[in-house]
Amino acid sequence: MKRHRFEPARLIAGLTALTLGTGYGLDALGLWQAPGLWLFLALPAGLLLSGVTAATWAAIRRHRTPHTDDTPPLTHP
């Protein structure tokens, strides 16, 4: 299996979607009385957190990876 780089923003977005889906599903089944306002506000909060995480992660990766512009130019023999 091909390895993928770790992306925490996708993890947060996925956990937000999974939590919201579970909450609405349990409410629809009558197993849990979901507070509607909390579930409604959880989506923008999770997406905002995911966006901040993506921006932070990109800034960290940009400063940690070596620059490839320092390679010498190719010469012809």
Protein Blocks (a to p, Z undefined) as FASTA:
>chain_A
ZZddddfklmmmmmmmmmmmmmmmmmmnopaccdfklmmmmmmmmmmmmmmmmmmmmmmm
mmmpccfklpccdddZZ
